[in-house]
């Protein structure tokens, strides 16, 4: 029987820094909430601000950080800017982290 966790590591010297950068980018409560919203649908900044009950300027500031990290993208539809996840697998990360129990 194979031991749990045996085999090759998924984190190594080549990708550890990149993984840490992604985790740093999402390591903020509002950014986590924004990513969670974008896991469900593409959104306008004003709609995200309303759904998160916060100021639009604050949502925009956090979106800028996520955009600079390459985690979200913007596109225009019918003259309106919308945000979408650049990496749809972020949904898996959010599910995993949300299900972790603190001891």
C-alpha positions, -999 to +999 in steps of 0.1 A: +000+000+000+013+034-010+018+060+018-003+091+015+017+119+000+044+096-013+058+104-047+071+136-064+065+169-047+043+194-065+062+224-050+098+227-059+124+254-063+112+263-097+076+269-089+076+277-051+080+314-057+052+315-083+029+296-059+037+319-031+030+350-053-005+336-060-012+329-024+000+364-014-023+379-040-054+361-026-043+366+011-068+393+018-104+389+029-119+412+002-098+397-026-109+362-015-145+374-017-140+390-051-125+358-064-154+338-050-178+361-068-159+357-100-159+319-096-197+322-100-200+347-128-183+376-146-190+408-128-189+446-131-171+465-104-203+483-093-222+450-090-193+434-069-193+465-046-231+461-041-229+424-035-200+428-011-215+458+006-184+479+002-172+509-017-166+506-054-132+523-050-121+497-026-132+469-049-114+485-078-082+488-057-083+451-049-091+441-085-060+461-096-039+439-074-056+407-087-052+419-123-015+427-117-010+392-103-026+377-134-055+362-116-083+383-131-089+398-165-111+425-178-131+427-210-158+449-225-192+437-234-218+462-247-195+491-236-194+478-201-162+465-184-165+432-167-141+411-147-135+374-151-111+349-137-079+345-157-075+310-142-108+291-137-090+266-114-090+294-087-125+279-079-107+247-068-084+267-045-113+286-029-132+254-023-102+237-008-093+266+015-129+272+025-133+236+036-101+236+057-109+236+094-087+256+119-077+237+150 
